[in-house]
Amino acid sequence: MRFNFDKKIKSSKKEFLLVISQFIIIALHLIKFNLFNQKLIQGEFLTIIYISNFLITLALIIIVFSAKDLGKSLSPMPRPKENSKLITSGIYRLFRHPMYYSLIIISFSFFLKSLTVYRLILSILLTIIISNKIKIEEKYLTKKFHNYTSYKNEVKI
């Protein structure tokens, strides 16, 4: 019994670190560091900036709809809440993890706007963190909801 308890504590620490890391990286997008702020490509590309702004706006809209669809099941942690429900309607008919994907889109859009090494590194790190959160979350969802596997097979993204 003790081993299972220790394993659960280690697991929750890892989940907490993933969530904290995710929020730190998102916050770092708002801070410029001169050390890593060198542009990969010199010049301003208005088309890329317009596309990036459009993608950021679209991703923010998707986040709002996702939060609305999740309702009381919304949590930053990969472990579903005790009383949560499996949401398969609304935006979740199209995407299994629309909030996570939106955060990645926003992150890479900030990179496209700046074309700096700093924002590229942040985007890659955020993608790695979110990918790990998705893997953990999907294990929990599979255990908690008997119909999650069929939903996962139906909604591929």
N, C-alpha and C positions, 0 to 999 in steps of 0.2 A: 504494500500500500504506500509506503514511504517513497519508493522509486517513482511511482505514478505521480505523486504530489510534487516531487522535485522536478520531474519532467514538465509538469504543468506550469510551475513557476518559471522555469527556463524558457518555455514557450511564450508565456505572457510577457516576459522581459524582452524577448526578441520582437514580438509584435509591437510593444510599446516603443522600442528603439526605431523600428521601421516608421511608425507614425510620426514620432518626433523628428526623425531625419527628413521625412517628406515635408513637414511644415517648415523646417529650417531651410531646405533647398528652395521652397517656394518663396520664402522671405528673402533669401539671398538674391533672387532675381531682381529685387528692388534696390539692391546695393551694387554700386560700381567699385571694383577694385582695379586701380591703375596697373597693378602688376600683371593681371591676366586680361586686361581690357584691350589688347591689341586686336585690330580687325583682321580677319582672315582675308577679306577682299576689300580693297579701298574703294571708296565712292558710295554714293547714295543711289539706291535703286527703288524708285517710287512704286513701281509695280509690286515688288516684293513687300514693301511696307504696307501697301493697300491690302494685299493678300493676307499678310500676317494679321493686320487689324481685323479683317473679316473673319479669319479663323479664330482669333481670340474672342470676338463677339459671339460667334456661333457656339464655341465651346462653353462660354459663360451661360448662354441660353440653355444648352444641354444640361449643364450643372443644375440650373434652377429647376428644370423639368424633372431631372433625376431626383433631386431633393424632395420635390412635391410628390412624386410617385412613391418614394420610399416612406415618406411620412414618419411615423414613430419608429420605424425600423432603421432609420438613418443613424450611422455611427462611423467615426473615423477609424475604428479598430477593425481588423480583419475578422475577428470572431463576432458572429451575429449576436445581437441582443437576445436575452432569454425569451422574451415574448415577441420576437420578430416574426414576420411572415415572408415567404418567398414571393417577391414581386416579379411578375412576368408580363405585366401590361404596360401601356404607355411607352416610354422610350426603351424600357426593358424588353419589349418585343423585338427590338432591332439590335440592341447591344446588351451583353451581360454585365459590363462594368463601365457604363457611360461616364461616370464621374472620373474614374481613373484615366480613361482614354482622353477625356477633356483636359485634364491636368497636363498630360503629356503633350497634347496639341498646343496648349497655351505656352508651355515651356519651350517647345521647339519654335513656336511663332516669335517668342521673345528673342530666341537665338537668330532667327531669320532677319528680324528687324535690326539687330545690332551687328550680326556676323562677327562676334568676338569669341575667342577661345574660352573665356570665362563662362559665357552663357551656353556654349556647346557642352562644356564639362558638366554644368548644372543639369542640362537636359538629359544627358546620358546617365548621370547618377540618379535622377528622378525616375527615369525609365527602368533602371535596374531595381530601385526600391519598390516601385509600383508593381513590377513583374513579380517580385517576391511576395508582396502583399496579396496579389491575385492568387498565386499558388496556395498560400496558406488559407485564404478565404474560401477558395473552392473546395478544399478538403473539409472545412467546417460545414459548408453548405451541403456537400454531398452526404455527410453524416447526419445533419439535422433534418434535411428535407428529402424524403424518399423519391420525389419527382425531379430533383435537381439534375440528375444525369440525363434524363430525357430532355429537359429544358436546355442543358448544355449542348446536347446533340442537335437540337433544333435551332438554337441561336449560336452560331459559330464564333461570332466576334465578341 
